[in-house]
Amino acid sequence: MTAVTYLAFDYGEKYIGVAVGSSHSRQAEPVTTLRGSAKNPDWVRLSRLIKEWHPHALVVGLPLNMDGSDNPMTRAARAFGQRLKERYNLPVHMVDERLSTLVARDVLNEAGVPMRRHKSRLDQVAAQTILQAFLNELPGESP
């Protein structure tokens, strides 16, 4: 079966973490953190990432409250996913991202990354956590 590449995004009001992974390796890796406002992400860098990685689909973290209800960022993340779908004509999977930032902090702590460097890596490791959860749920080798 052909490997399917995914790019994942941890969407935020000021920063968007990016990770990449594939159905073959079933491993997600952090890529970068993009700057940009909620209404105007860095489309130039996003387009470069799409061109560089040639993803078959995109994954966007969906921020939900612990009880599963929407919060103010839920709508913004869904809108971002819709904009990605329209702009790049790729399937977009929305993935529950509850606790992804806490998991990302734990990963950085365990890796010995100094606290002062957490901010620059936190969003991309959160995107990695979101994508890893998605990859873990893939059936067999299919996308």
VMD Tcl script that draws the C-alpha trace (Angstrom):
set ca {
  {0.00 0.00 0.00}
  {1.23 3.49 -0.77}
  {2.27 5.64 2.17}
  {0.03 8.63 2.79}
  {1.65 11.83 4.08}
  {-0.18 14.11 6.50}
  {0.55 17.65 7.65}
  {-0.98 18.58 10.98}
  {-1.67 21.94 12.57}
  {-2.08 23.07 16.16}
  {-4.06 26.21 15.45}
  {-3.77 29.21 17.76}
  {-4.52 32.92 17.69}
  {-0.85 33.91 17.35}
  {0.99 30.72 16.43}
  {0.29 27.59 14.42}
  {2.36 24.50 15.18}
  {3.07 22.19 12.25}
  {3.97 18.48 12.22}
  {4.34 15.83 9.51}
  {3.80 12.09 9.50}
  {2.84 9.20 7.28}
  {0.62 6.16 7.28}
  {3.71 4.04 6.59}
  {5.89 5.06 9.55}
  {2.93 5.91 11.78}
  {5.23 8.45 13.41}
  {4.63 12.19 13.66}
  {7.51 14.66 13.73}
  {7.46 18.36 14.63}
  {8.26 20.66 11.69}
  {7.93 24.34 12.58}
  {5.83 27.03 14.21}
  {4.19 29.66 12.03}
  {3.32 33.15 13.16}
  {0.10 34.80 12.12}
  {-3.15 36.09 13.43}
  {-6.27 33.99 13.69}
  {-7.75 35.74 10.67}
  {-4.54 35.90 8.65}
  {-2.22 32.91 8.97}
  {1.09 32.96 7.11}
  {-0.29 31.59 3.83}
  {3.06 32.00 2.06}
  {4.84 29.67 4.51}
  {1.83 27.35 4.62}
  {1.93 27.05 0.83}
  {5.68 26.32 0.95}
  {5.06 23.54 3.48}
  {2.32 22.04 1.29}
  {4.66 22.16 -1.72}
  {7.59 20.70 0.24}
  {5.76 17.80 1.92}
  {3.08 17.00 -0.72}
  {0.55 15.85 1.89}
  {-2.40 13.72 0.83}
  {-4.48 15.17 3.67}
  {-4.31 17.73 6.45}
  {-5.08 17.33 10.14}
  {-6.21 20.22 12.34}
  {-6.45 20.05 16.10}
  {-9.95 20.79 17.36}
  {-9.90 22.56 20.73}
  {-12.76 21.36 22.91}
  {-13.62 21.78 26.56}
  {-12.93 18.79 28.79}
  {-16.64 17.85 28.63}
  {-16.44 17.79 24.80}
  {-18.33 21.03 24.29}
  {-17.16 23.84 22.03}
  {-15.17 26.80 23.32}
  {-14.31 30.12 21.63}
  {-11.35 28.56 19.74}
  {-13.38 25.64 18.39}
  {-15.12 27.74 15.73}
  {-11.84 29.45 14.72}
  {-10.08 26.08 14.31}
  {-12.96 24.72 12.22}
  {-12.87 27.86 10.05}
  {-9.10 27.43 9.62}
  {-9.64 23.81 8.55}
  {-12.27 24.91 6.03}
  {-9.93 27.58 4.63}
  {-7.17 24.98 4.24}
  {-9.57 22.64 2.42}
  {-10.71 25.38 0.05}
  {-7.23 26.79 -0.59}
  {-5.35 23.51 -1.14}
  {-8.16 21.18 -2.25}
  {-7.07 18.53 0.24}
  {-9.10 16.51 2.72}
  {-9.00 17.99 6.23}
  {-9.46 15.83 9.31}
  {-10.42 17.59 12.55}
  {-8.93 15.81 15.58}
  {-9.76 16.32 19.25}
  {-6.77 18.11 20.74}
  {-7.75 18.10 24.41}
  {-4.63 17.89 26.58}
  {-2.25 18.11 23.58}
  {-0.47 21.15 25.04}
  {-0.01 19.42 28.40}
  {1.35 16.34 26.66}
  {3.66 18.57 24.58}
  {5.00 20.21 27.76}
  {5.68 16.79 29.26}
  {7.51 15.70 26.08}
  {9.69 18.82 26.15}
  {10.43 18.39 29.86}
  {11.35 14.73 29.40}
  {13.61 15.67 26.47}
  {15.44 18.13 28.72}
  {14.45 21.20 26.69}
  {15.01 24.27 28.88}
  {11.82 26.10 29.92}
  {12.94 29.25 28.09}
  {12.88 27.28 24.82}
  {9.47 25.70 25.41}
  {7.53 28.57 23.84}
  {9.28 28.24 20.48}
  {8.67 24.47 20.34}
  {5.43 23.98 22.24}
  {3.05 24.51 19.30}
  {4.93 22.22 16.93}
  {5.16 19.47 19.56}
  {1.42 19.93 20.22}
  {0.85 19.47 16.45}
  {3.01 16.34 16.64}
  {0.85 15.04 19.52}
  {-2.35 15.73 17.55}
  {-1.00 13.99 14.44}
  {0.33 11.05 16.44}
  {-3.14 10.51 17.94}
  {-4.59 10.58 14.41}
  {-1.97 8.14 13.06}
  {-2.57 5.80 15.99}
  {-6.26 5.58 15.01}
  {-5.62 4.74 11.34}
  {-6.88 1.27 10.43}
  {-4.19 -1.01 9.00}
  {-2.16 0.70 6.27}
  {-4.96 2.73 4.69}
  {-5.44 6.52 5.07}
}
mol new
graphics top color blue
foreach p $ca { graphics top sphere $p radius 0.5 }
foreach p [lrange $ca 0 end-1] q [lrange $ca 1 end] { graphics top cylinder $p $q radius 0.2 }
display resetview
